[in-house]
Amino acid sequence: MITIRRAGPADAAQLQRISEGAAAYGGTLQLPYSSVELWTERLRQSSGDDIVLVAVDGEEVVGSAGLHPEKKRRRAHVAMLGITVAETHTGRGIGSLLMAELVRLADNWMHLLRIELTVYTDNEAAIHLYRKFGFETEGRLRAYALRDGQYVDAFCMARLHPHPPQLPV
């Protein structure tokens, strides 16, 4: 049974373990050989507005996802999304569970109109997941990042709130 909960500094070692998977650092902007200290500091410095969730199987953290609202006032309606699932648990619906919870929070509690992300153009599983939750491709970023000695392209994707809140009549 997979449960979703907010991440905390005590999860740092397990998040570091997930990030060490070749798919995790190959599919994100993370570098290989991150440290537990780095993850502890990230979790401690996370703003109160950031939402970082973990998917837990028993006692094992098997995925994480976050919404990071923009700090600029004119983009206060926007958050960046990031998600990672442990290599041992891909294809089991964990990404969908995390995405469903982030979208629910964004739409109903965080006053967000727009969620943005970047995804490597060859990450078909992630692109499929994002489209399933209403994300659309808005552009292609050429030579976006260096990955294993090669420049790779990424898509800019975004999702607009399908039914933004309205004032009562």
Disulfide bonds with the S-S distance in Angstrom:
none
